[in-house]
Amino acid sequence: MKKKQDRIFSILNSKSIPYEVVDIAQCVASKDLMREMAGNPTALPPQICNGDTYCGDFDSFEAAIEAEQLEEFLKI
């Protein structure tokens, strides 16, 4: 999980895309919200959202990078 998070941070930093990290280990409500937004009661981090809009999981993020559609994936 840490490697996936670092990969996301690295890509977002390289493209100067601002982001906020939410540590679900510190707050059960944050974990519940992440799973609700993902529409999956067993979703695991990292999950990516743009505000209140769910974008996808790590695999979807990687697919968007490969397809050169990161901005569309992130809804920016």
PEJOZI-V161129 format. One record per helix or strand. SS is the DSSP state (helix for helix, strand for strand). FROM is the first residue (numbers start at 0). TO is the last residue. If there is no record, write none. Layout:
SS & FROM & TO
SS & FROM & TO
This chain:
helix & 1 & 13
helix & 27 & 37
strand & 46 & 49
strand & 52 & 56
helix & 57 & 65
helix & 69 & 73
